Amino acid sequence: MASFSHAGADSPKPAFELKAATFTLPVIRLLGVDMDSVADQLGIKVDQAPDFFRNTPVVIDLSGLPPGAGQIEFPLLVGLMRGFGMIPVGIRGGTEEQHQAAEAMELAILGDAFVRRTPPRETPNPPEPRSTPRPYSAPVPPVGEESATASQRLVTRPVRSGQRVYAPGGDLSVIAPVSHGAELMADGNIHVYGPLRGRAMAGMKGDTSARIFCQDLQAELLSVAGHYRISENIPDEVKGVPVQIFLDGDVLRVEKI
Amino acid sequence: MGKTTTSAALAMGLAQRGHRTAVIDFDVGLRNLDLIMGCERRVVYDFVNVINGEANINQALIRDKRCDTLYVLPASQTRDKDALTKDGVGRVLEELAKTFDYIVCDSPAGIEHGAYMAMYYADDAVVVTNPEVSSVRDSDRMLGILSSKSRRAERNEAPIREYLLLTRYAPERVAKGEMLSVNDVREILSLDLLGVIPESKAVLNASNSGVPVILDTESDAGQAYNDAVGRYLGEDLPHRFLEIKKKGFFSRLMGG
């Protein structure tokens, strides 16, 4: 048997380090155990924002289930989520029995110390303005001056085909052309002071008030908080002119400035 | 697309102006540079032999018979492209840099290993593109890689200087809308042009006969390459051959 703890003068170079890190993950909060309706409604969400869920680790939150809701069919749920491209990594909340069922599916049991016991909403399918589940632990979008300047990102060279630029937690400004096949992403707004020919996705973490501003719109795809439009659905009269793109309810609007 | 033709022409142009120049073929397995340079029958050792230490650099370099400041380092036809290692390429380039003013690296097509090796150590890059949408988009991708995957990028040094060369340009087809114009390409890639090489039979003839087209000073392509070399070295030259040639009465009569 190999041992990792060879002490002595000829001890090998450390092959790894153990560290702790915090991640912000989307949480799916189950409000019922009927997997068919979960499948239907999840399918709609994923259709709206397929990129958000592709290979995304997701936590299943059981704290919203009414008491005595019955057995959760974890194999079905896990298969369903994998089918939509998500990677279910663990569960939060729930009863001892549910924990055992989850462990059988190799799901981690995450601490529920911070679960707020909010009662489930009245309507089973509330008219949610955003299309992506907003992680409960998501940081509040930076407001004050300090954080706003700290989280901005400025790009001064052309963003070429195949390049991706992401501004986590803030705005992205590009003062150069953005080519076909390039991708801009920001948790906040996106500003492009040059032709925008690639893709621009604002409000990546579900901020529905995020906007995209650009001088010369020729984009392949525009998206705010998961609501997107492809080039084909962008009217010709707003192409090639300065515009802003924002969410008005569920509709992604493209308007001349 | 004309990368090898361009490498041969630029290297010859630099050498003709008195600079000691080496041109290296990075297209291991699909070597062509030696054919275009007309030295395929004098290849003994190749780039991979030098990297593996089976030959020294002076044994592998082939001196051009037309210009004594120009040397060719051919690629191996029999090896796999993985034979090019980053360290090995770095060592050879360092060795060459001691005695040469310019080292021209002829990159293979695509964005795989050979192309990465050809550009990794570069100071300047000439991106060769054709006036068609797919080619221009590929060039855009390549420019992105140049700015993010090179040694200069990894070390946070000044970025590679990028030059754009448009080849196979046919003003008649641009007028018909079958090709992108110089301005379209310039706009899409937001780069200035090092040169515009017209579509020309001279290029094909030159490749077939193993004479870099820049030596064909009668041809429009040869002259355009010569201008490009001049611009690279800092001369301010206007672009030629961008307009449709007016056919004279005689050539119209002859149908040519």
Interface residues (C-beta under 8 A of the other chain):
Chain A: R157 P158 V159 R160 S161 G162 Q163 A176 P177 S179 H180 G181 A182 G194 P195 R197
Chain B: R137 D140 R141 L143 G144 I145 S147 S148 P159 E187 I188 L189 S190
